[in-house]
Amino acid sequence: MPFSAEIPEVPSPPTVKKRFPSWSKLWVKNAKKPLKHVVLTMQLQSLSSPAIKSPKIPKTLTPTLPNSDPTLSLPDPLLLKILSKLPDSQRNSNSLVCKRWLNLQGRLFRSVKLLDWQFLESGRLVFRFPNLTRVDLVPGCLVTPQNSGILLSHRVVSVQVESWFSKKWKLCEDCLLPAKLIDRGLKLLASSCPNLRKLSVIGISELGLLNVAEECSTLQELELHKCNDDVLRGIAACTNLQVLRLVGKVDGFYSSVVSDIGLTIMAQGCKRLVKLELHGCEGSFDGIKAIGQSCQMLEELTICDHRMDSGWLAGLSYCENLKTLRFQSCKGIDPSPGPDDYLVCCPALERLHLQKCQLRDKKSLRALFMVCGAVREMVFQDCWGLDNDMFSLASTCSRRVELLSLEGCSLLTTDGLATVVLSWKELQSLRVVSCKNIKDSEISPSLSTLFSVFKEFKWRPDTKSLLPSSLAGIGMGKKGGKFFKRM
């Protein structure tokens, strides 16, 4: 039997599973090729691998996680209505939730004060707040140092200044943006916010005002700083304007002239005016007369720091429906009011307010009281020169006063107050605050008796006054000698 040698079986090498190259090897292998080839290779690899299944892309962008935001399923109108019910103090915090809430919260804002003009020029203002109705552009029109610790403030404007500024400068004129730039920004704002109701701006031109009037037909309140006669030519297009504030000259800030020409143009164009404020404006009898004849609906007129010529006070008689007349920060009323025959009483005038005015001219104050002979409310606040002689003129010219308010009238004494108050038989309300020469101990019995029947009474003539305003169970003083149980 032949012997056959057994050949040992050599074990076959284990089968090595073919592996696809990794992304890093593909990147090294194709390092010299453009990046698009590498991306293509990876895409082919993923397609050739049957074991790897691509995840299904959801048809909706709303996450299906159990802890996702439930407000994502709410439509924008419903969520906007919910946000509008929240208090205003939560607006800033609500805007930080997400971009959707930020955009929705911006739709709820109706009023804004612009500090950076570039925010308007870039279109971010109208994109962020598309439903604005009240816009104040005055701070944004002034290029001032933001890091300065000095704030120069006035009644109508505030400016941040450097420590080396000169008091001879016109601060707002030095840092005011060009008129063309302001007009361009106003055109963008007016075209994006056609429902604008109130606008405050400085340095606008006639063309810029015309653009606003054409786009914003519902504009009702307008405040123009550094205004002049040329700018007022475009105000005639604002047919629905009801409240107007013209600021002509502000000492130390800017200077511009509003004369009888501008007042006449304004009066003929804005015949629906209800409230008018003239700050630092010039003019005379003709300008005030034109306002009274054209603006038949005018009910409130405010004169601030005026530069009017002599005799302008007689023009108030043409304002037949005027109900409130205010003087603020005026160095004088009318240096030469003219004869009494021209000082006709305004029949509908009910309220006269004098705030921080110099009442040193007896002739002009008497003329004012003659024009305001029908007033029922008279207010004096921080007026210089109002002594007993000047205040006594009110009793001779006005006898229908029902309310009298005195604040900061340091020259007026108790006798001067009693002379006027006792002559007004219809007086029902009295307010005396910070009048240091009016003393409790000098109140007469007749005056204390009058105090007891007032409907409204506030008595704080000085810090040492022992008489509370309620008068409940308190004596009036040494000469009063009467106790009151009620006002």
Secondary structure, 3 states (H helix, E strand, C coil): CCCCCCCCCCCCCCCCCCCCCCHHHHHHHCCCCCHHHHHHHHHHHHHHCCCCCCCCCCCCCCCCCCCCCHHHHCCHHHHHHHHHCCCHHHHHHHCCCCHHHHHHHHHHCCEEECCCHHHHHCCHHHHHCCCCCEEECCHHHECCCCCCCEEEECCCCEEEECCCCCCCCCHHHHCECCHHHHHHHHHHHHHHCCCCCEEEEECCCHHHHHHHHHHCCCCCEEEEECCCCCHHHHHHHCCCCCEEEEECCECCCECCCCCHHHHHHHHHHCCCCCEEEEECCEECHHHHHHHHHHCCCCCEEEEECCEECCCHHHHHHHCCCCCEEEEECCCCCCCCCCCHHHCCCCCCCCEEEEECCECCCHHHHHHHHHHCCCCCEEEEECCECCCHHHHHHHHHHCCCCCEEEEECCCCCCHHHHHHHHCCCCCCCEEEEECCCCCCHHHCCHHHHHHHCCCCEEEEECCCCCCCCCCCCCCECCCCCCCECCCC
